[in-house]
Amino acid sequence: YDFTFATGAPQKQLQSLRSLSFIERNENIVLLGPSGVGKTHLAIAMGYEAVRAGIKVRFTTAADLLLQLSTAVSVVSAPSGRS
């Protein structure tokens, strides 16, 4: 990860994320901020580090995640067709 890219990000926090310790603690992270600040860049970098550490990863966008959740709820809520 190019830390010089994220000029406003706290370096200590970025280093902590890079350690992937949140994965060991079974914690999630949410990256928030305006367009163009490096959220996707950071997410991909953490995914890359995780793969290098032998951890399976999955990358998705918030829009795709909401679509998947909506579809899953629709399937569960759909009538089974049985009487």
N, C-alpha and C positions, 0 to 999 in steps of 0.2 A: 504494500500500500504506500502510495506517495503521500507522506504526511504533510509535505509542503503544500499540497493541493488544498487541504482543509485548514485554511489560515485561522478561522475562528473557532475551531474545535479544540477542546482541552486535551493536550497531548497525553496526560496521565490516563484519562478515560479511554482514549484510543488505544493506548498500550494495553490496558486492561482487557478491552474487547479482543485485541489480537491474541491474547493468551488463551482465549476460548474457555476460560474458567466458568463462564456462565453456562456452558454446555454441561460441564461436570456437575454443576449445581441444579441441573434440569430447569434452568430459567430461560425465559424468552427475552428477546430485545426488540424494541420498536424504534426505528430510525425516523425521526420527524424533522421537517424543515422545508424551506421553500425550494423551488426548482433550481437545480444547478449547484447545490452546495456539496454534493458528493455522496449522497445516501446510497445510491446504487453502486457506486465505485467501492464504498466501504463494505457493503453487503457482499459483493462479489469477492473482494479481497478476503473477507472472513470465511466465505465458502471455500475459497482456494486453500486457505490455511487449514481448514477442517479436513478437506480431502487429503492434503499432505499428511495429516495426522491420522489418517485411516478412518475418518468419520464420514458416514454417508450424508449427503446434503441434498436439499431440494430448493430451487429458487423459483419464486413466483411473484407476481405483482399483487398489490392489494386488490385491484379490480378482478384479477383471475381468482384470487382466494375467495372473494365475496361471491363470485359466480359459482364456484364449486360448493360453497356452503349453502347457497340458495338452492342449487340442484339437489343436494343431499337432503335438505329439509323437505323439498317437494316430493322426493321419492318416499321418504318416511311418512309423510302426511297423506300421500295418495291413497284413496280407497283400494282395498285389495281385490275388489270385485267378487268377493264371497258373500253369500247370504247366510 
